[in-house]
């Protein structure tokens, strides 16, 4: 697992109170991990802090799965 994926999973684990080692790329934030809308917003804020980036909130909230979050953040970091 690369550094970005590990950091994304660490943030998700911290916000949703889940062991990051159990997270899979295909896990859906709401359906599989039980994230509520306020937690989705908190995830966006935590990702911004963790990676020192700014994300378009609407685009970021459209990300539904752990693996999609990794790729979304990777793209922002590469730009």
MOMOMO-V353998 format. One line per field, one symbol per residue. ss: DSSP state (H for helix, E for strand, - for the rest). psi: psi as a letter, one per 30 degrees, with the letter a starting at -180 (. if undefined). A space follows every 10 residues. Layout:
# MOMOMO-V353998
ss = ???
psi = ???
This chain:
# MOMOMO-V353998
ss = --HHHHHHHH HHHHHH---H HH-----E-- ------HHHH HHHHHHHHHH H-----HHHH H---EHHHHH HHHHHHHH-
psi = kleeeeeeee eeeeeghkjf ffklefkkee eefgkleeee eeeeeeeeee ghlkkkeeee ffkfleeeee eeeeeeef.
